[in-house]
Structure formats: structure tokens, C-alpha cells
Amino acid sequence: MAENEKRDFCIECRRETEYHLRKKDIVKTIKGKEYTFSITAAVCAECGEEMSIPGLIDKNVQEIDEQFRAYNGLVSIEDIEKLMKIYKIGKAPLSLALGFGEITVPRYLEGQVPSREYSDIIKSALSSPAYMKQKLAENREKLTDAAYRKAFAEAESMESLFSVSDKMLRVIAYVFEKLGEVTPLMLQKLLYFIQGVYLALYGKPMFKEDCRALAHGPVYPEVYEMLRDFKYHPADDPRFVLLEGTKDALTEDERRVIDLVVNTFGMYGGKVLEKITHNEDPLMEAGIGDGEDIPSGELMLKERIMKYYILINRKYEINTEEGLRNYINDMLNKAS
């Protein structure tokens, strides 16, 4: 049988037939509340009836569990596993560190749904290394010296790693949410464009960090330092969950500007975006560093960036996607 061919026994056809996987909605009542869940069904390609195939019931249970948790804003099993990886702590020690009973987290990992209170504690530990340090300190006497020292050291390391402003973290998380995969080079340029557009439209910076002029265009040193320890795609790293906990704290205006940039500049790769920045006044006026030592790049003042983008806004109306696309096209033609 071919690897991608799906076949099993159909009780209606009374023989082995090919089947297709489809999504279907079911309604279940849990604790007096009605929920609609989207689950996977196997459908016979010949008679159209549903089939029972190996592993499907377990998959449906998992789908319902994940959606139920999402409906109610409860932490997932995957989130708990990430927390254990981030702080290099076992399930029983993690349970004690958070102030739970020793078997609470092990039960959650087996599928028991946590209470809202305990779920919120786990979420707070996921989104804040400082909070995790606090919980470790509070429950120090319940842990072995080895477990405490290892987890506390990892919490301090995470706290140091995520040393950029909360606003910058929120912006980065939202960019990844919208685009999925973003290379470090592309992210640096998108942050610069987001800051420039926001400065032009609202007369103030979205985030406090300053960028520097390097051979590959504008670079935010703090972001460079934060992400260089991650995998090629930062979102694949368990530690990225610390950013995900911050993405909801953006204003409507901030989200609007990020959407504008992501839907226009975000359609291009990092090298193309680099070409655009190399033809912009702020980078040319600042001069270009050697591209190796990040701090050596000349500081690109926010006032200079704002002045440039205000002029661009007057010419292109960059408060619209059409205006930004026109600007991008002109800059790419200039670079060619």
C-alpha cells in the first residue's frame, strides 16, 4: 500500500475501502454549558459513511480537550511541557514550585483539566521569569537544593534574555503571530518600518529602543542579543512562549500600524527589505557600521526617522496599504 493511501474496513461496504479525513462540528454539553467542537472524521470514499479507524477516538479526545481549554482560556498540556523545558524542572518539582500538591502537574499532563486559579498561575510562570523566580523563592523549602538551583538559574537567564521593553516584546510577538516564520534579518527591518510609520502617523515612538546603522541596515541591538541564542526560527524554541504571553497588550493604533507594515513590507524577504533601508535618508545620514560589531553602528535617532517618514507620508499617504505599496515599489525601482 502506498504511504499516502488511506484505507481501512468500512462496515457499510463490508470491505476495505479508501477513506478521507474531514472536519465536522459536534455539540457537547460540559458542566451545563454547550460547546461546539471541530473534530476529525474518517469518511468512506465510496459510500460516504463515517468509518472507525485506529487512533481516531484518541485524536478526537485530544481535539476536544484542546478546544475546551481554548474556549475557557485554560493552559494546555503543551504549555506545561514548555514550562518544564524552559526551567529544566521535572513535573513533580514544578508542581511544588508553583505551590500545588506534588501530583497536581502530573495529573494535568495526563489530561486532567486545571482550575482557572491554577491555570492562571501556570500562565503567569510561562509569561514572566520574574514571577517564576518569585514562586521558586516562596516554595524553596519544598524543593531539593539541586532542583531549586537549576530552575532559579534558568529563570534568571530568561529574565536577562528578555531584557527588551515590554512593548518591544509585544510587537515582536504580534509580528510572529501574523507572519508565522520570520528570519532575524527580516524582523529587524520590520521593527524599523513599524517604528517609522508609527512615528509619522502618531508623532511618538511605539517602543523605546533605538536602532543602529549597520551594513545590513537598521538593527536593534537588544533584539539581536535576545534572539541570537534561539534556533533559526525563534517560534520553534520553547522559550518563545514567553513572548506569546505579551501579544494581547497592544493598542488598536499599534496593531493597525503593525498590520499595515506586515501586509506590505512583510511580503518581502530580509534582503529585499535591506535594499529599501539602504536608500532611505535615516540610514544614509547615519552612515553604516562594519556589520560585525552591533554596538559599533551609528545611532539612528528617532527624530531623524520621524522627520523622514513624515515626508514620506505626505507624498505616499502611508496610513494605507496602497500608499505603502507605492512607496515600496518606488524604493525597489530606485535600488535596481
C-alpha positions as CSV (number, residue, x, y, z in Angstrom):
1,M,0.0,0.0,0.0
2,A,1.3,3.5,-0.9
3,E,2.4,5.5,2.1
4,N,-0.1,8.3,1.5
5,E,-3.0,6.0,0.6
6,K,-5.6,5.7,3.5
7,R,-7.6,2.5,3.6
8,D,-9.5,0.6,6.2
9,F,-12.5,-1.6,6.7
10,C,-15.9,0.0,6.0
11,I,-18.7,-1.7,7.9
12,E,-21.3,-0.3,5.3
13,C,-19.4,-1.5,2.2
14,R,-18.3,-4.7,4.1
15,R,-14.8,-4.5,2.7
16,E,-11.6,-2.4,2.8
17,T,-12.0,0.9,1.1
18,E,-10.2,4.2,0.8
19,Y,-11.2,7.0,3.2
20,H,-10.7,10.7,3.5
21,L,-10.2,12.7,6.7
22,R,-12.6,15.7,7.1
23,K,-13.5,18.1,9.9
24,K,-17.0,18.0,11.3
25,D,-18.7,20.0,14.1
26,I,-20.2,18.3,17.1
27,V,-22.1,19.8,20.1
28,K,-21.4,18.7,23.6
29,T,-22.7,19.9,27.0
30,I,-20.0,20.1,29.7
31,K,-20.9,21.2,33.2
32,G,-24.2,22.6,32.0
33,K,-22.6,24.7,29.2
34,E,-23.0,23.9,25.5
35,Y,-19.9,23.8,23.3
36,T,-19.3,23.3,19.6
37,F,-16.1,21.3,18.8
38,S,-14.5,20.7,15.4
39,I,-13.2,17.2,15.2
40,T,-11.7,14.9,12.6
41,A,-13.9,12.3,10.9
42,A,-12.9,9.5,8.5
43,V,-15.3,9.2,5.6
44,C,-15.5,6.3,3.2
45,A,-14.7,7.4,-0.4
46,E,-17.2,5.0,-1.8
47,C,-20.4,5.1,0.3
48,G,-19.8,8.4,2.2
49,E,-20.4,6.9,5.6
50,E,-18.1,7.6,8.6
51,M,-15.6,4.9,9.4
52,S,-13.9,4.0,12.7
53,I,-10.2,3.9,12.1
54,P,-7.3,3.2,14.6
55,G,-6.4,6.1,16.7
56,L,-9.3,8.3,15.7
57,I,-11.1,8.3,19.0
58,D,-7.9,9.3,20.8
59,K,-7.4,12.1,18.3
60,N,-10.9,13.3,18.8
61,V,-10.5,13.3,22.6
62,Q,-7.3,15.4,22.2
63,E,-9.1,17.8,19.8
64,I,-12.0,18.3,22.2
65,D,-9.6,18.8,25.1
66,E,-7.6,21.4,23.3
67,Q,-10.6,23.4,22.1
68,F,-12.3,23.2,25.5
69,R,-9.2,24.7,27.1
70,A,-9.1,27.4,24.4
71,Y,-12.8,28.2,24.9
72,N,-12.2,28.7,28.6
73,G,-8.7,30.3,28.4
74,L,-7.1,27.4,30.3
75,V,-3.5,26.3,29.9
76,S,-2.7,23.4,27.6
77,I,-0.7,20.3,28.2
78,E,1.8,21.6,25.6
79,D,2.2,24.8,27.6
80,I,3.0,22.8,30.8
81,E,5.6,20.8,28.9
82,K,7.2,24.0,27.6
83,L,7.4,25.4,31.1
84,M,9.2,22.2,32.2
85,K,11.7,22.6,29.3
86,I,12.3,26.3,29.8
87,Y,13.2,25.9,33.5
88,K,14.7,22.4,33.3
89,I,12.4,21.2,36.0
90,G,10.5,17.9,36.4
91,K,6.8,17.6,36.7
92,A,6.6,16.9,40.5
93,P,9.2,19.6,41.4
94,L,7.3,22.1,39.1
95,S,4.1,21.3,41.0
96,L,5.7,22.0,44.3
97,A,7.5,25.1,43.0
98,L,4.2,26.6,41.9
99,G,2.6,25.9,45.3
100,F,0.5,22.9,44.2
101,G,0.3,19.4,45.6
102,E,3.1,17.1,44.3
103,I,0.8,15.1,42.0
104,T,-1.1,18.1,40.6
105,V,1.0,18.8,37.5
106,P,1.5,15.1,36.7
107,R,-2.3,14.8,36.7
108,Y,-2.6,17.8,34.3
109,L,-0.1,16.1,32.0
110,E,-2.3,13.0,32.0
111,G,-5.2,15.1,30.8
112,Q,-6.9,16.4,33.9
113,V,-8.2,20.0,33.3
114,P,-6.8,22.5,35.7
115,S,-8.9,25.0,37.6
116,R,-8.9,28.6,36.5
117,E,-6.8,29.6,39.5
118,Y,-4.1,27.1,38.9
119,S,-4.2,27.6,35.1
120,D,-3.5,31.4,35.7
121,I,-0.6,30.6,37.9
122,I,1.0,28.4,35.2
123,K,0.3,31.0,32.6
124,S,2.0,33.7,34.7
125,A,5.1,31.5,35.1
126,L,5.1,31.0,31.3
127,S,5.0,34.7,30.5
128,S,7.2,36.1,33.3
129,P,10.6,34.7,34.5
130,A,10.3,37.2,37.4
131,Y,7.1,35.6,38.5
132,M,8.7,32.1,38.3
133,K,11.6,33.3,40.5
134,Q,9.0,34.6,43.0
135,K,7.2,31.2,43.1
136,L,10.5,29.3,43.4
137,A,11.5,31.6,46.4
138,E,8.1,31.2,48.1
139,N,8.3,27.4,47.9
140,R,12.1,27.0,48.4
141,E,11.8,24.6,51.3
142,K,9.7,22.2,49.3
143,L,12.3,21.6,46.7
144,T,15.6,19.8,46.7
145,D,18.7,22.1,46.5
146,A,19.6,20.8,43.0
147,A,16.1,21.3,41.6
148,Y,15.8,24.8,43.1
149,R,19.3,26.0,42.0
150,K,18.8,24.7,38.4
151,A,15.3,26.2,38.0
152,F,16.3,29.5,39.6
153,A,19.4,29.8,37.4
154,E,17.2,29.2,34.3
155,A,14.7,31.9,35.5
156,E,17.5,34.4,35.9
157,S,18.8,33.5,32.5
158,M,15.4,34.0,30.9
159,E,15.0,37.3,32.8
160,S,18.3,38.5,31.4
161,L,17.5,37.2,27.9
162,F,14.2,39.0,27.6
163,S,15.6,42.4,28.7
164,V,13.9,44.5,26.0
165,S,10.9,46.6,26.8
166,D,7.5,45.1,27.3
167,K,6.3,47.0,24.3
168,M,9.0,45.6,22.1
169,L,8.2,42.1,23.2
170,R,4.5,42.7,22.4
171,V,5.4,44.0,18.9
172,I,7.7,41.0,18.2
173,A,5.1,38.5,19.4
174,Y,2.4,40.1,17.2
175,V,4.7,40.1,14.1
176,F,5.3,36.4,14.6
177,E,1.6,35.8,15.2
178,K,0.8,37.4,11.8
179,L,3.6,36.0,9.7
180,G,4.5,32.7,11.3
181,E,8.1,32.4,10.3
182,V,10.3,35.5,10.3
183,T,14.1,35.5,9.9
184,P,16.2,37.7,12.3
185,L,17.2,39.9,9.3
186,M,13.6,40.4,8.3
187,L,12.4,41.0,11.8
188,Q,14.9,43.8,12.3
189,K,13.8,45.6,9.2
190,L,10.1,45.2,10.0
191,L,10.7,46.7,13.5
192,Y,12.3,49.7,11.9
193,F,9.5,50.2,9.4
194,I,6.9,49.8,12.2
195,Q,8.6,52.4,14.3
196,G,9.0,54.8,11.3
197,V,5.3,54.5,10.2
198,Y,4.1,54.9,13.8
199,L,6.3,57.9,14.4
200,A,4.9,59.6,11.2
201,L,1.3,58.9,12.0
202,Y,1.2,59.5,15.7
203,G,4.2,61.7,16.4
204,K,5.6,59.4,19.1
205,P,7.6,56.1,19.2
206,M,5.9,52.8,19.6
207,F,8.8,51.4,21.6
208,K,11.7,53.0,23.4
209,E,14.6,51.1,21.8
210,D,16.9,52.8,19.3
211,C,18.3,51.2,16.3
212,R,21.8,51.4,14.9
213,A,23.0,51.7,11.3
214,L,24.8,48.5,10.2
215,A,25.9,47.1,6.8
216,H,22.7,45.1,6.7
217,G,20.5,48.1,7.5
218,P,18.9,49.2,10.8
219,V,19.5,46.8,13.8
220,Y,18.1,46.9,17.3
221,P,21.0,45.6,19.4
222,E,18.8,44.4,22.3
223,V,16.6,42.3,19.9
224,Y,19.7,41.0,18.2
225,E,21.1,39.8,21.6
226,M,17.8,38.3,22.6
227,L,17.2,36.2,19.5
228,R,20.7,35.1,18.6
229,D,20.6,32.3,21.1
230,F,17.4,31.0,19.6
231,K,17.0,28.5,16.7
232,Y,16.8,29.7,13.1
233,H,13.1,30.1,13.6
234,P,12.6,31.6,17.1
235,A,9.0,30.5,17.3
236,D,10.2,26.8,17.3
237,D,12.0,27.4,20.6
238,P,10.1,26.5,23.8
239,R,11.3,29.9,25.3
240,F,9.3,31.7,22.6
241,V,6.2,31.1,24.7
242,L,7.5,33.9,27.0
243,L,6.8,36.3,24.1
244,E,3.4,34.8,23.3
245,G,2.1,35.8,26.8
246,T,2.6,39.5,25.9
247,K,0.9,39.9,22.5
248,D,-2.5,40.9,23.7
249,A,-1.4,44.2,25.3
250,L,-1.2,46.4,22.2
251,T,-3.4,49.3,21.5
252,E,-5.7,49.5,18.5
253,D,-3.5,52.1,16.8
254,E,-0.4,49.9,17.4
255,R,-2.0,46.9,15.9
256,R,-3.2,48.9,13.0
257,V,0.3,50.1,12.2
258,I,1.9,46.6,12.6
259,D,-0.8,45.2,10.3
260,L,0.0,47.9,7.7
261,V,3.7,47.0,7.8
262,V,3.2,43.2,7.9
263,N,0.7,43.3,5.0
264,T,3.1,45.3,2.8
265,F,6.8,45.2,3.8
266,G,6.1,41.7,5.3
267,M,5.6,40.3,1.8
268,Y,9.3,40.6,1.1
269,G,12.4,38.8,2.5
270,G,15.0,40.3,4.6
271,K,17.5,41.0,1.8
272,V,14.9,43.0,-0.2
273,L,13.9,45.0,2.9
274,E,17.6,45.7,3.4
275,K,17.8,47.2,0.0
276,I,14.9,49.6,0.8
277,T,16.6,50.8,4.0
278,H,19.8,51.4,2.2
279,N,18.1,54.0,0.0
280,E,16.4,55.8,2.9
281,D,17.7,59.1,4.4
282,P,18.0,58.0,8.0
283,L,20.4,55.2,7.2
284,M,22.4,57.2,4.7
285,E,22.7,60.1,7.1
286,A,23.8,57.9,10.0
287,G,26.4,56.1,8.0
288,I,27.0,52.4,8.1
289,G,28.9,50.3,10.6
290,D,31.1,47.3,9.8
291,G,28.2,44.8,10.1
292,E,30.1,42.7,12.7
293,D,30.1,44.6,16.0
294,I,26.5,45.5,16.6
295,P,27.2,48.4,19.1
296,S,29.7,50.0,16.7
297,G,26.9,51.1,14.4
298,E,25.9,54.8,14.4
299,L,22.8,55.5,16.4
300,M,19.7,56.3,14.3
301,L,17.8,59.0,16.1
302,K,14.1,58.6,16.4
303,E,13.7,62.3,15.5
304,R,15.5,61.7,12.2
305,I,13.4,58.6,11.4
306,M,10.2,60.5,12.2
307,K,11.2,63.5,10.1
308,Y,11.8,61.2,7.1
309,Y,8.6,59.2,7.4
310,I,6.5,62.3,7.9
311,L,7.8,63.5,4.4
312,I,7.1,60.0,3.0
313,N,3.6,60.1,4.5
314,R,2.8,63.4,2.8
315,K,3.9,62.0,-0.6
316,Y,2.5,58.5,-0.4
317,E,-0.2,58.5,2.4
318,I,1.4,55.6,4.2
319,N,-1.6,55.3,6.5
320,T,-3.0,52.9,3.8
321,E,-1.6,49.7,2.4
322,E,-1.8,51.1,-1.1
323,G,0.3,54.1,-0.1
324,L,2.9,51.8,1.4
325,R,3.0,49.5,-1.6
326,N,3.6,52.5,-3.9
327,Y,6.4,53.7,-1.7
328,I,8.0,50.2,-1.6
329,N,7.7,49.9,-5.4
330,D,9.4,53.3,-5.9
331,M,12.2,52.4,-3.5
332,L,12.8,49.0,-5.2
333,N,12.9,50.6,-8.6
334,K,15.4,53.1,-7.2
335,A,17.5,50.3,-5.8
336,S,17.6,48.3,-9.1
